[in-house]
Amino acid sequence: MKKSLLFLFLVFALVACNKDKEEECIPPAVEKNILGAWSGIAKVDDLTSDPFDVTFNEDGTYADPEELLLGGEINDIVLTDRTWKIEANRLILRVSKGFNALSLEYIIKENSCDKIVIQYLDLGTVELRKKQ
């Protein structure tokens, strides 16, 4: 009887431990993974920005309240319309207002389940971490 109880206890313990292990995450394509709210940190040489928020929407728009990824104005016209797309392992951001527009291409260096790293030329990187 004791052996049976001990055996059942061991089986239960093994099953419980296996459920606690996190399954390995396989990130979706960056076009899907990037959707949602992120916390970003920009790094250039030895300088690091304060954390900032950015949200990528399914309709191809994005919110970057601090304009750390891309922002600006042309002839005193503030560019407020923001769009994004992924092409050939690049994140392309565009800000515009009417016929005035700026765009910027970031190279996608890493796409993992909760982190995306993008780089502008060789100047610096932006590390995006998915917000919980």
C-alpha positions in Angstrom: 0.0 0.0 0.0 2.8 2.4 0.9 4.5 1.7 -2.4 1.3 2.4 -4.3 0.8 5.7 -2.5 4.4 6.7 -3.0 4.2 5.8 -6.7 1.0 7.9 -7.1 2.6 10.8 -5.3 5.6 10.7 -7.6 3.4 10.6 -10.7 1.4 13.5 -9.5 4.5 15.5 -8.7 6.0 14.9 -12.1 2.8 15.9 -13.9 2.5 19.1 -11.8 6.2 20.0 -12.5 5.7 19.5 -16.2 2.7 21.9 -16.2 4.8 24.6 -14.5 7.5 24.6 -17.2 6.9 27.4 -19.7 6.5 26.3 -23.3 9.1 27.7 -25.7 7.6 30.6 -27.5 7.9 30.7 -31.3 7.4 34.3 -32.4 4.9 35.0 -35.2 6.0 36.9 -38.3 7.0 40.5 -37.3 3.9 41.8 -39.1 1.8 40.1 -36.5 4.1 40.2 -33.6 4.5 44.0 -33.7 0.8 44.6 -33.1 0.0 46.1 -29.7 1.6 48.2 -27.0 5.3 48.3 -26.5 7.8 50.0 -24.2 10.9 51.2 -26.0 14.4 52.3 -25.2 16.7 53.9 -27.8 20.4 53.4 -27.6 23.0 55.4 -29.4 26.7 54.8 -28.5 26.8 55.0 -24.7 23.5 57.0 -24.5 20.2 55.4 -23.6 16.8 57.1 -23.7 14.2 57.0 -21.0 11.6 54.4 -21.7 8.8 55.5 -24.0 5.5 54.0 -25.2 4.6 53.1 -28.8 1.5 51.2 -30.1 1.3 49.6 -33.5 -2.3 49.1 -34.7 -3.7 46.5 -37.1 -4.9 49.1 -39.5 -1.3 50.2 -40.2 -1.3 53.3 -37.9 0.8 53.8 -34.9 1.0 56.0 -31.8 4.3 57.5 -30.7 3.3 60.3 -28.3 6.9 61.4 -27.6 7.8 61.2 -31.3 11.0 59.2 -30.5 10.7 56.9 -33.5 9.8 59.5 -36.0 8.2 63.0 -35.8 8.5 66.4 -37.2 7.1 69.3 -39.0 7.5 70.8 -42.5 6.9 74.6 -43.1 5.3 74.9 -39.6 2.9 72.1 -40.4 3.1 69.4 -37.7 3.0 65.9 -39.1 0.4 64.0 -37.1 -0.8 61.1 -39.3 1.4 58.0 -38.6 1.5 54.8 -40.6 3.8 51.8 -40.5 4.5 48.7 -42.7 6.9 45.9 -42.9 8.8 45.3 -46.1 11.8 43.0 -46.7 12.9 42.9 -43.0 12.4 46.6 -42.6 10.0 48.6 -40.4 9.0 51.6 -42.5 7.4 54.5 -40.5 5.8 57.5 -42.1 4.4 60.7 -40.6 2.4 63.1 -42.8 -0.1 65.9 -42.9 -1.7 66.5 -46.3 1.1 66.5 -49.0 3.9 66.9 -46.4 5.5 63.7 -45.3 8.7 62.2 -43.8 9.5 58.5 -43.7 12.2 56.4 -42.0 13.3 52.8 -42.4 14.5 50.7 -39.5 16.2 47.4 -40.1 14.6 44.6 -38.0 17.5 43.0 -36.1 15.5 40.7 -33.8 12.0 39.4 -33.6 11.3 37.4 -30.5 8.0 36.8 -28.6 8.2 39.8 -26.3 11.1 41.8 -27.8 11.8 43.5 -31.2 15.1 45.2 -31.9 15.3 47.7 -34.7 18.2 49.7 -36.0 18.6 52.9 -38.0 21.6 52.8 -40.3 24.6 52.1 -38.0 23.6 55.0 -35.7 21.7 53.2 -32.9 19.1 50.7 -32.0 15.7 50.7 -30.4 14.7 47.8 -28.2 10.9 47.3 -28.0 9.5 45.2 -25.2 5.9 44.0 -25.3 3.8 45.6 -22.5 1.9 43.1 -20.3 
